[in-house]
Amino acid sequence: MKRYRVFYLNEMLVDRFREAAPLKEMGVLRSGHYRESGLVEAETPYEAWRRLRQDDELRERPIGVGDVLQAESEEPLLCLYWGFEPTRWQETAPESANME
């Protein structure tokens, strides 16, 4: 069984994420927009999703659109309306543009 780390999107960003247009390509996650909230054991991300929706002891709130699951040594999975999509964490902070 896999152990998935659970990352909840910060509350102030949830509505904005849910109202945004669907992604055309793999998105990049900013770690500052998420907070890690424990682990859940499951065979698949969909089983983890179901467990996090049903078991009050495993979660701080039901997992939903914009939240992320990540198994060890695997890419993060972003929860969207139609299921999970692989994504990645932003590697470095973007540098400000140098305007001359």
A tleap script that builds the chain and sets N, CA, C and O, in Angstrom:
source leaprc.protein.ff14SB
mol = sequence {
  NMET LYS ARG TYR ARG VAL PHE TYR LEU ASN
  GLU MET LEU VAL ASP ARG PHE ARG GLU ALA
  ALA PRO LEU LYS GLU MET GLY VAL LEU ARG
  SER GLY HIE TYR ARG GLU SER GLY LEU VAL
  GLU ALA GLU THR PRO TYR GLU ALA TRP ARG
  ARG LEU ARG GLN ASP ASP GLU LEU ARG GLU
  ARG PRO ILE GLY VAL GLY ASP VAL LEU GLN
  ALA GLU SER GLU GLU PRO LEU LEU CYS LEU
  TYR TRP GLY PHE GLU PRO THR ARG TRP GLN
  GLU THR ALA PRO GLU SER ALA ASN MET CGLU
}
set mol.1.N position { 0.840 -1.183 0.000 }
set mol.1.CA position { 0.000 0.000 0.000 }
set mol.1.C position { 0.886 1.247 0.000 }
set mol.1.O position { 1.906 1.294 0.687 }
set mol.2.N position { 0.492 2.238 -0.764 }
set mol.2.CA position { 1.249 3.488 -0.842 }
set mol.2.C position { 0.850 4.413 0.296 }
set mol.2.O position { -0.259 4.343 0.827 }
set mol.3.N position { 1.780 5.275 0.650 }
set mol.3.CA position { 1.510 6.331 1.622 }
set mol.3.C position { 1.519 7.653 0.862 }
set mol.3.O position { 2.535 8.044 0.286 }
set mol.4.N position { 0.392 8.325 0.868 }
set mol.4.CA position { 0.249 9.603 0.175 }
set mol.4.C position { 0.348 10.746 1.183 }
set mol.4.O position { -0.335 10.742 2.207 }
set mol.5.N position { 1.200 11.719 0.885 }
set mol.5.CA position { 1.219 12.956 1.663 }
set mol.5.C position { 0.071 13.820 1.146 }
set mol.5.O position { -0.173 13.892 -0.058 }
set mol.6.N position { -0.619 14.463 2.060 }
set mol.6.CA position { -1.780 15.273 1.719 }
set mol.6.C position { -1.410 16.751 1.845 }
set mol.6.O position { -0.901 17.186 2.878 }
set mol.7.N position { -1.669 17.510 0.791 }
set mol.7.CA position { -1.417 18.947 0.780 }
set mol.7.C position { -2.730 19.656 0.476 }
set mol.7.O position { -3.338 19.439 -0.572 }
set mol.8.N position { -3.161 20.507 1.405 }
set mol.8.CA position { -4.386 21.281 1.203 }
set mol.8.C position { -4.035 22.669 0.660 }
set mol.8.O position { -3.124 23.333 1.154 }
set mol.9.N position { -4.775 23.088 -0.359 }
set mol.9.CA position { -4.631 24.432 -0.897 }
set mol.9.C position { -5.074 25.418 0.178 }
set mol.9.O position { -6.083 25.189 0.845 }
set mol.10.N position { -4.332 26.512 0.356 }
set mol.10.CA position { -4.691 27.512 1.357 }
set mol.10.C position { -6.106 28.013 1.116 }
set mol.10.O position { -6.497 28.253 -0.026 }
set mol.11.N position { -6.864 28.167 2.171 }
set mol.11.CA position { -8.288 28.528 2.094 }
set mol.11.C position { -8.544 29.769 1.241 }
set mol.11.O position { -9.527 29.820 0.502 }
set mol.12.N position { -7.672 30.764 1.336 }
set mol.12.CA position { -7.913 32.004 0.596 }
set mol.12.C position { -7.771 31.827 -0.919 }
set mol.12.O position { -8.171 32.707 -1.682 }
set mol.13.N position { -7.200 30.690 -1.365 }
set mol.13.CA position { -7.010 30.442 -2.797 }
set mol.13.C position { -8.001 29.439 -3.380 }
set mol.13.O position { -8.053 29.268 -4.598 }
set mol.14.N position { -8.780 28.780 -2.542 }
set mol.14.CA position { -9.676 27.716 -3.004 }
set mol.14.C position { -10.695 28.221 -4.017 }
set mol.14.O position { -10.820 27.633 -5.091 }
set mol.15.N position { -11.420 29.279 -3.716 }
set mol.15.CA position { -12.451 29.782 -4.639 }
set mol.15.C position { -11.836 30.237 -5.955 }
set mol.15.O position { -12.381 29.964 -7.024 }
set mol.16.N position { -10.711 30.927 -5.881 }
set mol.16.CA position { -10.053 31.408 -7.097 }
set mol.16.C position { -9.620 30.230 -7.981 }
set mol.16.O position { -9.764 30.286 -9.202 }
set mol.17.N position { -9.092 29.167 -7.366 }
set mol.17.CA position { -8.665 27.994 -8.129 }
set mol.17.C position { -9.862 27.311 -8.782 }
set mol.17.O position { -9.800 26.922 -9.948 }
set mol.18.N position { -10.944 27.167 -8.033 }
set mol.18.CA position { -12.131 26.477 -8.550 }
set mol.18.C position { -12.813 27.236 -9.674 }
set mol.18.O position { -13.460 26.629 -10.527 }
set mol.19.N position { -12.677 28.556 -9.686 }
set mol.19.CA position { -13.304 29.372 -10.719 }
set mol.19.C position { -12.420 29.551 -11.953 }
set mol.19.O position { -12.891 30.042 -12.979 }
set mol.20.N position { -11.153 29.161 -11.869 }
set mol.20.CA position { -10.219 29.340 -12.987 }
set mol.20.C position { -10.547 28.384 -14.127 }
set mol.20.O position { -11.143 27.328 -13.913 }
set mol.21.N position { -10.156 28.759 -15.331 }
set mol.21.CA position { -10.344 27.904 -16.502 }
set mol.21.C position { -9.503 26.638 -16.352 }
set mol.21.O position { -8.461 26.667 -15.697 }
set mol.22.N position { -9.940 25.528 -16.948 }
set mol.22.CA position { -9.165 24.283 -16.869 }
set mol.22.C position { -7.763 24.461 -17.453 }
set mol.22.O position { -7.549 25.248 -18.375 }
set mol.23.N position { -6.830 23.720 -16.896 }
set mol.23.CA position { -5.446 23.775 -17.351 }
set mol.23.C position { -5.309 23.116 -18.717 }
set mol.23.O position { -5.896 22.061 -18.956 }
set mol.24.N position { -4.541 23.727 -19.614 }
set mol.24.CA position { -4.297 23.134 -20.928 }
set mol.24.C position { -3.063 22.253 -20.909 }
set mol.24.O position { -2.907 21.381 -21.764 }
set mol.25.N position { -2.198 22.472 -19.955 }
set mol.25.CA position { -0.992 21.665 -19.814 }
set mol.25.C position { -0.705 21.494 -18.331 }
set mol.25.O position { -1.360 22.099 -17.482 }
set mol.26.N position { 0.282 20.661 -18.033 }
set mol.26.CA position { 0.604 20.392 -16.642 }
set mol.26.C position { 0.919 21.693 -15.905 }
set mol.26.O position { 1.754 22.482 -16.347 }
set mol.27.N position { 0.256 21.898 -14.804 }
set mol.27.CA position { 0.483 23.091 -14.015 }
set mol.27.C position { 1.694 22.952 -13.115 }
set mol.27.O position { 2.239 21.860 -12.954 }
set mol.28.N position { 2.107 24.048 -12.539 }
set mol.28.CA position { 3.218 24.072 -11.603 }
set mol.28.C position { 2.676 24.541 -10.266 }
set mol.28.O position { 2.020 25.579 -10.182 }
set mol.29.N position { 2.949 23.782 -9.231 }
set mol.29.CA position { 2.441 24.097 -7.901 }
set mol.29.C position { 3.449 24.935 -7.132 }
set mol.29.O position { 4.651 24.680 -7.189 }
set mol.30.N position { 2.967 25.913 -6.430 }
set mol.30.CA position { 3.817 26.727 -5.563 }
set mol.30.C position { 3.651 26.224 -4.136 }
set mol.30.O position { 2.542 26.200 -3.602 }
set mol.31.N position { 4.750 25.825 -3.530 }
set mol.31.CA position { 4.676 25.240 -2.189 }
set mol.31.C position { 4.072 26.204 -1.174 }
set mol.31.O position { 3.458 25.765 -0.202 }
set mol.32.N position { 4.235 27.505 -1.380 }
set mol.32.CA position { 3.671 28.488 -0.463 }
set mol.32.C position { 2.149 28.547 -0.489 }
set mol.32.O position { 1.537 29.129 0.407 }
set mol.33.N position { 1.533 27.951 -1.504 }
set mol.33.CA position { 0.073 27.940 -1.615 }
set mol.33.C position { -0.552 26.737 -0.921 }
set mol.33.O position { -1.776 26.608 -0.874 }
set mol.34.N position { 0.285 25.857 -0.383 }
set mol.34.CA position { -0.199 24.608 0.210 }
set mol.34.C position { 0.346 24.417 1.603 }
set mol.34.O position { 1.389 24.959 1.967 }
set mol.35.N position { -0.384 23.632 2.376 }
set mol.35.CA position { 0.113 23.220 3.692 }
set mol.35.C position { -0.042 21.706 3.783 }
set mol.35.O position { -1.086 21.143 3.452 }
set mol.36.N position { 1.027 21.072 4.240 }
set mol.36.CA position { 0.991 19.621 4.367 }
set mol.36.C position { 0.154 19.243 5.577 }
set mol.36.O position { 0.216 19.891 6.622 }
set mol.37.N position { -0.633 18.179 5.418 }
set mol.37.CA position { -1.547 17.811 6.492 }
set mol.37.C position { -1.599 16.301 6.693 }
set mol.37.O position { -2.678 15.709 6.710 }
set mol.38.N position { -0.449 15.690 6.843 }
set mol.38.CA position { -0.426 14.279 7.204 }
set mol.38.C position { -0.334 13.317 6.040 }
set mol.38.O position { -0.044 13.692 4.904 }
set mol.39.N position { -0.596 12.047 6.369 }
set mol.39.CA position { -0.476 10.940 5.425 }
set mol.39.C position { -1.750 10.119 5.404 }
set mol.39.O position { -2.502 10.077 6.378 }
set mol.40.N position { -1.975 9.465 4.270 }
set mol.40.CA position { -3.064 8.504 4.161 }
set mol.40.C position { -2.524 7.311 3.379 }
set mol.40.O position { -1.823 7.483 2.382 }
set mol.41.N position { -2.850 6.108 3.830 }
set mol.41.CA position { -2.431 4.897 3.132 }
set mol.41.C position { -3.562 4.407 2.243 }
set mol.41.O position { -4.712 4.300 2.670 }
set mol.42.N position { -3.203 4.109 0.979 }
set mol.42.CA position { -4.200 3.643 0.011 }
set mol.42.C position { -3.474 3.012 -1.170 }
set mol.42.O position { -2.296 3.277 -1.406 }
set mol.43.N position { -4.194 2.174 -1.908 }
set mol.43.CA position { -3.634 1.541 -3.102 }
set mol.43.C position { -3.544 2.521 -4.271 }
set mol.43.O position { -2.590 2.469 -5.047 }
set mol.44.N position { -4.525 3.412 -4.403 }
set mol.44.CA position { -4.579 4.357 -5.518 }
set mol.44.C position { -4.921 5.750 -4.986 }
set mol.44.O position { -5.396 5.884 -3.858 }
set mol.45.N position { -4.682 6.779 -5.786 }
set mol.45.CA position { -5.085 8.116 -5.333 }
set mol.45.C position { -6.598 8.242 -5.153 }
set mol.45.O position { -7.060 9.025 -4.323 }
set mol.46.N position { -7.368 7.477 -5.924 }
set mol.46.CA position { -8.830 7.550 -5.801 }
set mol.46.C position { -9.305 6.906 -4.496 }
set mol.46.O position { -10.279 7.360 -3.896 }
set mol.47.N position { -8.624 5.858 -4.064 }
set mol.47.CA position { -8.943 5.273 -2.758 }
set mol.47.C position { -8.559 6.258 -1.649 }
set mol.47.O position { -9.296 6.418 -0.677 }
set mol.48.N position { -7.408 6.914 -1.797 }
set mol.48.CA position { -6.998 7.926 -0.813 }
set mol.48.C position { -8.023 9.055 -0.763 }
set mol.48.O position { -8.387 9.518 0.318 }
set mol.49.N position { -8.489 9.499 -1.934 }
set mol.49.CA position { -9.518 10.544 -2.007 }
set mol.49.C position { -10.775 10.124 -1.255 }
set mol.49.O position { -11.325 10.893 -0.468 }
set mol.50.N position { -11.224 8.889 -1.507 }
set mol.50.CA position { -12.431 8.380 -0.843 }
set mol.50.C position { -12.233 8.335 0.677 }
set mol.50.O position { -13.111 8.752 1.432 }
set mol.51.N position { -11.085 7.832 1.118 }
set mol.51.CA position { -10.824 7.745 2.562 }
set mol.51.C position { -10.782 9.126 3.200 }
set mol.51.O position { -11.297 9.321 4.301 }
set mol.52.N position { -10.172 10.079 2.513 }
set mol.52.CA position { -10.092 11.443 3.045 }
set mol.52.C position { -11.436 12.153 3.041 }
set mol.52.O position { -11.624 13.113 3.789 }
set mol.53.N position { -12.364 11.708 2.227 }
set mol.53.CA position { -13.712 12.285 2.212 }
set mol.53.C position { -14.591 11.668 3.296 }
set mol.53.O position { -15.550 12.299 3.741 }
set mol.54.N position { -14.277 10.437 3.732 }
set mol.54.CA position { -15.157 9.720 4.651 }
set mol.54.C position { -14.667 9.651 6.095 }
set mol.54.O position { -15.483 9.633 7.017 }
set mol.55.N position { -13.370 9.612 6.307 }
set mol.55.CA position { -12.827 9.352 7.638 }
set mol.55.C position { -12.389 10.649 8.312 }
set mol.55.O position { -11.379 11.243 7.933 }
set mol.56.N position { -13.150 11.081 9.307 }
set mol.56.CA position { -12.863 12.337 10.012 }
set mol.56.C position { -11.505 12.345 10.697 }
set mol.56.O position { -10.912 13.412 10.859 }
set mol.57.N position { -10.994 11.187 11.104 }
set mol.57.CA position { -9.710 11.128 11.805 }
set mol.57.C position { -8.526 11.333 10.864 }
set mol.57.O position { -7.441 11.677 11.332 }
set mol.58.N position { -8.692 11.135 9.560 }
set mol.58.CA position { -7.588 11.237 8.608 }
set mol.58.C position { -7.387 12.641 8.061 }
set mol.58.O position { -6.333 12.932 7.495 }
set mol.59.N position { -8.344 13.492 8.211 }
set mol.59.CA position { -8.290 14.761 7.496 }
set mol.59.C position { -8.699 15.937 8.360 }
set mol.59.O position { -9.353 15.787 9.392 }
set mol.60.N position { -8.299 17.096 7.912 }
set mol.60.CA position { -8.776 18.314 8.565 }
set mol.60.C position { -10.034 18.825 7.886 }
set mol.60.O position { -10.849 19.497 8.517 }
set mol.61.N position { -10.202 18.512 6.592 }
set mol.61.CA position { -11.420 18.819 5.830 }
set mol.61.C position { -11.469 17.849 4.655 }
set mol.61.O position { -10.449 17.245 4.325 }
set mol.62.N position { -12.621 17.682 4.017 }
set mol.62.CA position { -12.668 16.784 2.858 }
set mol.62.C position { -11.720 17.280 1.758 }
set mol.62.O position { -11.660 18.477 1.478 }
set mol.63.N position { -10.995 16.371 1.152 }
set mol.63.CA position { -10.103 16.740 0.054 }
set mol.63.C position { -10.957 17.181 -1.128 }
set mol.63.O position { -12.019 16.613 -1.380 }
set mol.64.N position { -10.491 18.191 -1.846 }
set mol.64.CA position { -11.289 18.701 -2.949 }
set mol.64.C position { -10.445 19.278 -4.064 }
set mol.64.O position { -9.221 19.143 -4.073 }
set mol.65.N position { -11.107 19.915 -4.993 }
set mol.65.CA position { -10.458 20.511 -6.154 }
set mol.65.C position { -9.391 21.498 -5.693 }
set mol.65.O position { -9.653 22.376 -4.871 }
set mol.66.N position { -8.188 21.341 -6.234 }
set mol.66.CA position { -7.068 22.210 -5.881 }
set mol.66.C position { -6.116 21.597 -4.884 }
set mol.66.O position { -4.990 22.072 -4.740 }
set mol.67.N position { -6.535 20.551 -4.188 }
set mol.67.CA position { -5.672 19.883 -3.216 }
set mol.67.C position { -4.767 18.875 -3.923 }
set mol.67.O position { -5.003 18.538 -5.084 }
set mol.68.N position { -3.738 18.395 -3.232 }
set mol.68.CA position { -2.713 17.554 -3.851 }
set mol.68.C position { -2.425 16.328 -2.998 }
set mol.68.O position { -2.396 16.395 -1.769 }
set mol.69.N position { -2.211 15.200 -3.684 }
set mol.69.CA position { -1.704 13.978 -3.058 }
set mol.69.C position { -0.345 13.672 -3.679 }
set mol.69.O position { -0.146 13.876 -4.877 }
set mol.70.N position { 0.590 13.180 -2.865 }
set mol.70.CA position { 1.888 12.814 -3.420 }
set mol.70.C position { 2.432 11.592 -2.703 }
set mol.70.O position { 2.666 11.618 -1.495 }
set mol.71.N position { 2.633 10.507 -3.471 }
set mol.71.CA position { 3.257 9.305 -2.943 }
set mol.71.C position { 4.770 9.493 -3.007 }
set mol.71.O position { 5.273 10.268 -3.821 }
set mol.72.N position { 5.488 8.780 -2.145 }
set mol.72.CA position { 6.941 8.883 -2.103 }
set mol.72.C position { 7.545 8.566 -3.470 }
set mol.72.O position { 7.140 7.606 -4.125 }
set mol.73.N position { 8.495 9.362 -3.889 }
set mol.73.CA position { 9.218 9.193 -5.155 }
set mol.73.C position { 8.324 9.282 -6.390 }
set mol.73.O position { 8.690 8.765 -7.446 }
set mol.74.N position { 7.179 9.915 -6.285 }
set mol.74.CA position { 6.285 10.099 -7.435 }
set mol.74.C position { 5.935 11.572 -7.553 }
set mol.74.O position { 6.075 12.338 -6.600 }
set mol.75.N position { 5.477 11.958 -8.741 }
set mol.75.CA position { 5.094 13.348 -8.932 }
set mol.75.C position { 3.771 13.632 -8.218 }
set mol.75.O position { 2.962 12.725 -8.019 }
set mol.76.N position { 3.558 14.881 -7.837 }
set mol.76.CA position { 2.312 15.235 -7.158 }
set mol.76.C position { 1.115 15.059 -8.092 }
set mol.76.O position { 1.231 15.183 -9.311 }
set mol.77.N position { -0.034 14.767 -7.487 }
set mol.77.CA position { -1.284 14.595 -8.229 }
set mol.77.C position { -2.258 15.669 -7.769 }
set mol.77.O position { -2.658 15.709 -6.605 }
set mol.78.N position { -2.632 16.535 -8.699 }
set mol.78.CA position { -3.534 17.644 -8.415 }
set mol.78.C position { -4.969 17.177 -8.587 }
set mol.78.O position { -5.317 16.622 -9.629 }
set mol.79.N position { -5.804 17.394 -7.582 }
set mol.79.CA position { -7.208 17.006 -7.638 }
set mol.79.C position { -7.977 18.059 -8.433 }
set mol.79.O position { -7.996 19.238 -8.079 }
set mol.80.N position { -8.616 17.603 -9.523 }
set mol.80.CA position { -9.421 18.460 -10.375 }
set mol.80.C position { -10.845 17.913 -10.419 }
set mol.80.O position { -11.124 16.874 -9.820 }
set mol.81.N position { -11.733 18.586 -11.109 }
set mol.81.CA position { -13.131 18.143 -11.167 }
set mol.81.C position { -13.278 16.758 -11.773 }
set mol.81.O position { -14.188 16.023 -11.390 }
set mol.82.N position { -12.414 16.377 -12.704 }
set mol.82.CA position { -12.533 15.120 -13.435 }
set mol.82.C position { -11.606 14.035 -12.926 }
set mol.82.O position { -11.615 12.932 -13.472 }
set mol.83.N position { -10.812 14.299 -11.911 }
set mol.83.CA position { -9.897 13.292 -11.370 }
set mol.83.C position { -8.572 13.924 -10.991 }
set mol.83.O position { -8.501 15.120 -10.707 }
set mol.84.N position { -7.537 13.125 -10.988 }
set mol.84.CA position { -6.201 13.597 -10.627 }
set mol.84.C position { -5.349 13.755 -11.879 }
set mol.84.O position { -5.406 12.936 -12.797 }
set mol.85.N position { -4.566 14.818 -11.898 }
set mol.85.CA position { -3.634 15.074 -12.999 }
set mol.85.C position { -2.235 15.227 -12.410 }
set mol.85.O position { -2.057 15.902 -11.396 }
set mol.86.N position { -1.236 14.599 -13.047 }
set mol.86.CA position { 0.139 14.775 -12.574 }
set mol.86.C position { 0.583 16.221 -12.779 }
set mol.86.O position { 0.191 16.874 -13.746 }
set mol.87.N position { 1.384 16.694 -11.880 }
set mol.87.CA position { 1.891 18.062 -11.929 }
set mol.87.C position { 3.292 18.061 -11.338 }
set mol.87.O position { 3.896 16.999 -11.189 }
set mol.88.N position { 3.808 19.208 -11.007 }
set mol.88.CA position { 5.129 19.272 -10.371 }
set mol.88.C position { 5.190 20.500 -9.472 }
set mol.88.O position { 4.426 21.451 -9.636 }
set mol.89.N position { 6.110 20.456 -8.526 }
set mol.89.CA position { 6.339 21.588 -7.641 }
set mol.89.C position { 7.275 22.565 -8.341 }
set mol.89.O position { 8.181 22.154 -9.065 }
set mol.90.N position { 7.059 23.835 -8.128 }
set mol.90.CA position { 7.954 24.861 -8.673 }
set mol.90.C position { 9.315 24.676 -8.020 }
set mol.90.O position { 9.416 24.595 -6.796 }
set mol.91.N position { 10.360 24.611 -8.838 }
set mol.91.CA position { 11.697 24.316 -8.314 }
set mol.91.C position { 12.350 25.508 -7.638 }
set mol.91.O position { 12.979 25.348 -6.592 }
set mol.92.N position { 12.220 26.683 -8.201 }
set mol.92.CA position { 12.829 27.872 -7.618 }
set mol.92.C position { 11.852 29.019 -7.679 }
set mol.92.O position { 10.908 29.011 -8.469 }
set mol.93.N position { 12.086 29.994 -6.847 }
set mol.93.CA position { 11.229 31.187 -6.871 }
set mol.93.C position { 11.505 31.969 -8.153 }
set mol.93.O position { 12.661 32.142 -8.538 }
set mol.94.N position { 10.457 32.438 -8.808 }
set mol.94.CA position { 10.689 33.206 -10.034 }
set mol.94.C position { 11.443 34.497 -9.727 }
set mol.94.O position { 11.176 35.156 -8.722 }
set mol.95.N position { 12.380 34.850 -10.591 }
set mol.95.CA position { 13.135 36.068 -10.400 }
set mol.95.C position { 12.346 37.234 -10.992 }
set mol.95.O position { 11.652 37.073 -11.996 }
set mol.96.N position { 12.451 38.386 -10.382 }
set mol.96.CA position { 11.731 39.548 -10.914 }
set mol.96.C position { 12.385 39.967 -12.224 }
set mol.96.O position { 13.599 39.859 -12.398 }
set mol.97.N position { 11.557 40.442 -13.132 }
set mol.97.CA position { 12.061 40.850 -14.444 }
set mol.97.C position { 12.926 42.086 -14.285 }
set mol.97.O position { 12.612 42.987 -13.507 }
set mol.98.N position { 14.014 42.116 -15.031 }
set mol.98.CA position { 14.915 43.252 -14.995 }
set mol.98.C position { 14.544 44.213 -16.114 }
set mol.98.O position { 14.849 43.954 -17.278 }
set mol.99.N position { 13.894 45.310 -15.779 }
set mol.99.CA position { 13.432 46.253 -16.793 }
set mol.99.C position { 14.466 47.364 -16.938 }
set mol.99.O position { 14.887 47.983 -15.960 }
set mol.100.N position { 14.855 47.593 -18.167 }
set mol.100.CA position { 15.844 48.646 -18.413 }
set mol.100.C position { 15.245 49.750 -19.233 }
set mol.100.O position { 15.925 50.728 -19.544 }
savepdb mol mol.pdb
quit
